[in-house]
Amino acid sequence: MSKNNPLFKFAILSISLICMVAPAVSATVPDILSVFPNRSAGSIELLMSVPNFGIFLFVFIAPMITRKIGDKTTVLLGLTIALLAGVTPAFTTNYTLLLISRFLLGCGIGLFNALAYSLITKYYSGEERNRLLGYQGALTALGSTIFSLIAGWLLQFNWHLSYLVYFIAIIPIILFGFIVPNGQQDLEENASDKKVTIERAVIFYSVYLFFVYAFFMTAIFKLASLFIEMGIGTPAQASLSLAILTACGFFSGIVFGKVKQGLKSFTGPVAVACLGVSLVSLSLANHLVLVTVLVIAIGFFQGLINPTVFSEVAEVSNAASQNIASTCLLVGINLGVFLNPTIISGFSKLAGITTTSTTFLLSGALLIISAVIYQLFIQAQNKKVKKVMEQ
């Protein structure tokens, strides 16, 4: 099947539906606590966080596995592990099995996480690549939203049933398995004479995403605390706002191609700057309607960042290096998310910050500074390219 066939494109994009589904069953924690009254809340909450460790670990390992067994087999292996491990808690109340299965869910997702991006950058270029990277982000957000909604609906019957939501992984397994070819001879021929390298720009973007996510995740982790501190609303309303924030990533992904086409190299700096301004404004907001508008803005602008950076990295990486480049970016993102509390706490102590609202102000200001650094880097890159062309 031609790579330009819409069904082929959807088959590649379909694996993105599973990339961010590990937390979808977080609402089952209270019910699981009642099943294990002798275990601490922390040990039960570990069931929700341990997939992230599996993802982080296998994002590192995946490129080596991919070189041995190929892109398609790696994706199908990862999806199958995610499916089987994901549904296991539906059939057991053994804590050890629950913990192992949740860890393996993360391992499965980690196997194909980078390929969700690199397959697009391998097969497509230019505006088509930008458009599909936007759709990739949109489907990731959509998958997270759909999984959470279905898991929440099943939870009203039984917490075990919530984990049946992972059966949805059958959809990308079928699509990818039947439509994407076994061999990638055309891609391999193009990449055979090229060495796998990590460009300096890839290192910059990986470190950059680390800090951007370390600052941005304040909006996710501390929104409920901000609601309570400022008397904006209840934790339940904060939870709804977070769902809106995630959903907005779908819309920014859909329009990313057009935004990139219009703003060109300014897309990334503008998105990060607007994200920073939104966080600063949120720290000053005192009405639920205004907060909702700002949450929508945060979700939209954050949804533009990943496809922008992955697109720009694809332009500086050769065909043989696309997967390792995507892996580096994902490592930066996951580390930033994981270390957000530590980094923000450190900055807060230096600045003498003690309130949640001021923490939002600090995070927003750091993002605005990050946007300036982003723009300076792009200008330096453009000057370098211009100098090479003149020679």
N, C-alpha and C positions, 0 to 999 in steps of 0.2 A: 504494500500500500504506500502511495506517495506521502511524503512528509507534509505536503500541502493539503492533504485531505482533512477536513474538519474532524472526522472521527479519530484520525491518527493524533491530531493535536490534543483532543480531549482525553485520549488514552494516556498520553504523557502527563497532562495536567491532573488527571484523576488521582494520582498518588499523593498530590498535595492535600487532598481531603483528610488524610490520616496524619499529617505532620504535627498537628497541634491538639490531638484529641486525648492525650494522657490525663489532663486535669478534668475532663468532662464529667467524671463520676465523683468529684470532690464532695458533693452533697450527701454521699452515702456514709461519711465519717461518723455522724452521730449514731446511726443505726448499727454500724460495726462496733462502736464503743459499747453498745448495750450487749453485744454478743460476747465481747471479751472484757468483762467488768474488772478483771484482775490486771489488765494491761493499762499502761499510762496513755494519756491522750497523745503524747508525743510519738509513741510507738505506732498508734493507729494513723496519725497524720503522716508518718513515714511512708505508709502505703501510697499516699498521694504524691510524695516528693521523690521517691526512689526511682520512678521512671526517668526523671531528668538526669540522674547519674548514669543510667543505662544509655540514654541518648548521647550524653557527653562522651562517654567511653567509646561507643561504637562509631561516633562521628570521626574519631581518630583512626579506628581500625578499618573502617569501610573502604578507603582508597586501596589498601593492600588486598582486601578481599575482592574488590572490583577488578583489579588487575589480573587476578587469578581466574575468576569465573565469569567476568563480563558484566556489563551494565544490567542487562535484562534479568539474568539469573540472580544478581544481587538484589534488585528491586523485588522480585517475586519471593525470594527467600525472606527478606525483611518484612514484607506484607504478610506472609504466611505466619511468621513468628509473632507478629503483632496481633493477628487474628486469633491464633490459638491461645496465646498468653493473655490477651485482652478478655476473652470470654471465660477463662478458667475460674475466676472468683464467683461466677454464677453457679458453680457446681461444687464448691467446697467452703467449709468454715474453718479450715486448718490455717492458722496464722502464718506458719512457715511457707505453705504453698501459696498463700495470698501474696506474701512478700516476694517470693521468687518469681511468681507470674507477673507481678507489676514491674519488677526489674527487667524481666525478659521483654515485656511490652516496650520499654524504653530502648532496649538493645535492637529490637526489630525496627523501630522508627529510626534509630540512629543509622542503621544500615543504608536506608534509602533517602535520608534527609537531604544530603548534599546533592544527590542525583536529581531531586525534584527541581533544582535550579540548573545543574550542569547539563542535563539532557536538553533543556531548552537552548542553552548557549551553544551546545554542540551542533544542534540541528538547524538553528535559525540565526539570523543576523539582522542588523539595522532596526528599522521601525517594527518589523514583525517580531523580532526578539523582545523589544521593549514592551510591545502589546501583550505578548504571552507571559512575560515576567510579571506584568500587572495582573493578568488573569490568575497566575500562580498564587500571588498574594491574596487575591480575592477568594479563591477556592480554599486556601488555608483558613481564612477567617470564616468562610461559610461552613467548612467542615467542623470547626470548633463550635460554632453556634448550633448547628444541627445536632451534633453529638450531645451537647449539653441539654438541649431542649428535650430530646428523646429520652436521655438518661433520667432527667427530672420527672418526666411523665411516667416512666416505668417504676421510679422510686416509690410512687404512691401505692403500688401493689406489693413490692418487696425489694429490698436493697440488692438481692442477688440478681434480679431481673435487669437492673440498670446496666450491668456489665454485658448483657446481650447486645448492647448497642454496638459493640466492636465487630459484630457480624457484618456491619456495613463495609468492612475491609474486603469482603468478597467482590464488591463492585470493581475497584481498581485491579484486583487480581485477575478477574475475567477480562476486563478491557485491555490491560497491559499484556496479559499472557497471550491473547489471541491476535491482537492488532500490531503491537510493536515487534519487528522482526528479531530473530535470534542473532543474526550477524549484523555488524555495523561496518561492512567492508569499505563503504565509501568514506566513512569517518576515519577508519583505521588507516586507510591508504594516505589520507591527508595528514594524519598525525604521526605516521610511522617514522618519518625522518625528523621529527621534532622532539626535542628533549623536554622532559618535565621540569619546569622551572617555577620558582616563586618570585614574581617581580616585586620590586620595592613598593610599588603602588598597592599590591595585594597586602603586604605587611602593614602599610599605613592604614588601609581601609579596615583591616581586621582589628587593629588597635583602636581605630576611630569608633567602630561599631561597639567595641567593648565599653568605651566611655559613654557613648550616646545611650546605650541600653542601661548602663549603671545609673545614669541620671533620669532617664525616662520612666524606669520601673517604679519610681516614687509615686507616680500617678496611679499605678496598679495596686501597690502594696499599702499605700497610706490614704487612699481616697475615703474609705469608711471612717478612718480616724479624723480626717478633715471635716466630714459631714457632722460628726459628733462635736468636735471642738468649736466649730463656728455656728452650730445650731442650724445647719442647712437642712438636714433631714435625718432619717433613720438609717441604720445599717442595711436594711432591706432596700431602701431607695438607692443607697450607694451601690448595692449589688446589681440593681437594675441599670444604673448608670454605667457600670463596668461592662455589662452585656451590650449596651448601646455603643460603648467605645470599641469593643471587639467587632461588632457588626459594621461599623463605619469603615473598618479596614477592607471590607468587601467592596464598598463603593469606590474607595480610592484606587483599589486594584483595577477595577473596571475602566476607570478614566485615566490610568497612569500613562498609557501610550500617548494620548492627546496632550496631557500635561507635559510630558517629556519632550514632545514635539514642539510645544510652544515655548517652554522655558529653557530647553536645551541644557547646557552645562550648569545653569543656575538652579536646576530642579532640586538637587540635594541640599545645597545651602539654604534655599528658600524654605524647604520642608522642615529642616532642623530648626531654623530661626523661628518659623511660625509655631512649631511645637513648643519651643522655649517661651515665646510670648504667651501662648495659651496657658502654660503652667504658671507663669507669673500672674496672669490675669485671674486664674483659678484661686490663687492664694489670697486675692483681694475680693473675690465674689462673695455676696451675702444673700443671694436669692436662688432658689432651686431652679427656676427657669434659666437664669444666666449660667448657672453651673452646668445645666444640661447642654446648652449651646456650646460651652467651652469643652465639655467632654466629647461632643461630636467633632469639634475642631481637632482635639488631641488625637482621636481615633483616625480621622481622615489624614492628617499630616504624617502621623507615625506610619500609616499604611503606604506612604509614598517612599519612605526611606529605604526599605529593603530592596525593592525592585530597582531603584536608582543605583544603589551601590553595586548590586550584583550585575547590572547592565554595564556599568563603567569598568568593573573588574574583568568582565568578559571581553571587553575591547582591548585590554592590555595583556591578556593571557592567550597563549596559543592553544590549539585544539587538544593537545596532549595534557595540558595543565588545567583545563577547566574544572575537573572534579576536585583536585587538590586545592584550587583557589576557592571554590565554594566551601570546602571543608574548613579552610582557615577563617573565612567569614563567619561560619556557624559557630566555630569555637569562640571567636570574639563575642558574638551575641550571647551565647549561653553562659560564658564566664561573667559578662556584664550583668546579666539577670541574677546570677547566683550571688555575686558580690555586692549587689546594690545596697543592702543594709550596712555592710561594713564600710563601703566607700562614702556613702551619704553621711553615716555617723561620724566618720573621720572629718569630713568637710564641716559638718555642723559643730563639732567640738572646736575646730579652729576658728570658726566664725562666732562662737558663743551662742548658737541657735538652740532653743529649747522647745519651740512650738511647731506643730505640724504645718501650719500655714506658712511659717517662715521657711520651713524645709522645702515646701513647694516653690517658694520664691527663689531659694538658693538653686534648686534643681533646674528651674527655668532659666535663670541667669547663666548657669554653666552650659546649658544647651545653646544659648545665644552666642556665647563665646566659642563654642564648638563649631557653630555655623560659620563664624568668621575664619576659623582655622581651616575649615573645609574649603571655603572660597579661595583662601590664599594658596592652598595646595593645588587646586585646579588651575589657578593662574600660573603657578610655577610649572605645572605639567604642560600647559599650553605653550609657554615660552620655550620649554625644552624641545617640544615637537617642532615648533617653528624654526628653532635654531638648527635642528637636524635636517629639516627640509631645505633650508637655505644653503647648507653645506653640500 
